Amino acid sequence: MKRRPRLLPDWRDILRRAWSLRLILLAGLLTGCEAVLSAMGTEWLPVPVWARMVILFGVLGAAFVARLMAQKDDDGHHG
């Protein structure tokens, strides 16, 4: 019997507090900006393509690390 995926009971709190999700959203925003800039042409940008990719990789790496770390809630407890 297959188990259906379910949201965690405190998913709203997780959305508000989890740094990993904030960093993943930032990575998505940076990826979208990169796509738009690539379509417009990037010759005028002072930042080379490799540097933009390093920044994006750094944000994704930080999100990965943040997801594995215990994060404190408002009461100071690890969640």
NORTANOR-V940644 format. One line per field, one symbol per residue. phi: phi as a letter, one per 20 degrees, with the letter a starting at -180 (. if undefined). burial: I if it has 16 or more other C-alpha atoms within 10 Angstrom, else O. A space follows every 10 residues. Layout:
phi=???
burial=???
This chain:
phi=.eeefcfffd ffffffdfff ffffffffff fffffffffe odfeffdfgf ffffffffff fffffffeef deefenefc
burial=OOOOOOOOOO OOOOOOIIII IIIIOIIOOI OOOIOOOOOO OOOOOOOOOO OOOOOIOOII IOIIOIOOOO IOOOOOOOO
